[in-house]
Amino acid sequence: MRDYFERNIVCPHCGHHTRIEVDASAGDQDYYEDCQACCNPMHLRVVRNEISDEVEVSVDADDEQYF
């Protein structure tokens, strides 16, 4: 599995396409990165599945409300 790779993502706030570098060598990650266009925070999750040898990157606005 490649530990370092680039991924195209879309800002959940403004729809701007941007390219991020993903470092999957540290396993699962949960962090925030600001959009380069609108400066709003994007919540990124990196989940590494060692069994299937896959890395999943998900992006959301982190403004969903749970009741």
C-alpha positions in Angstrom: 0.0 0.0 0.0 1.2 3.5 -0.8 1.5 5.6 2.4 1.7 8.9 0.6 -0.6 10.0 -2.2 -2.6 12.9 -3.5 -6.4 13.1 -3.7 -8.8 15.5 -5.3 -11.5 16.7 -2.9 -14.4 19.1 -3.1 -15.1 21.7 -0.4 -18.5 21.0 1.2 -19.0 24.7 1.7 -18.3 26.3 -1.7 -17.7 23.4 -4.1 -14.1 24.4 -4.9 -12.0 21.5 -6.1 -8.6 21.2 -4.5 -5.8 18.6 -4.2 -4.6 17.4 -0.9 -1.7 15.2 0.2 -2.6 12.2 2.3 -0.2 10.5 4.7 -1.7 7.2 5.6 1.4 5.9 7.4 0.1 6.9 10.8 -3.1 4.9 10.4 -6.6 6.4 11.0 -6.7 10.2 11.2 -9.3 12.8 11.9 -8.3 16.5 11.2 -9.4 19.8 9.9 -8.0 21.7 6.9 -9.1 25.1 5.6 -10.5 25.5 2.1 -8.1 27.5 -0.1 -11.0 29.4 -1.7 -13.6 30.2 1.0 -11.4 29.6 4.2 -14.0 27.5 5.9 -12.8 24.4 7.8 -13.2 21.0 6.1 -13.4 18.0 8.3 -11.2 15.2 6.8 -11.2 11.6 8.0 -8.6 9.1 6.7 -9.4 5.4 7.5 -6.8 2.8 6.6 -8.0 -0.8 6.2 -4.9 -3.1 6.5 -6.8 -6.2 5.6 -8.1 -5.0 2.2 -5.1 -2.7 1.7 -7.3 0.4 1.0 -7.4 3.9 2.3 -10.7 5.8 2.5 -10.7 9.7 2.6 -14.0 11.4 3.5 -14.7 15.1 3.7 -17.6 16.9 5.3 -18.5 20.4 6.6 -18.8 19.1 10.2 -21.9 21.1 10.8 -24.4 18.2 10.8 -26.5 18.2 13.9 -27.3 15.1 15.9 -30.3 14.9 18.2 
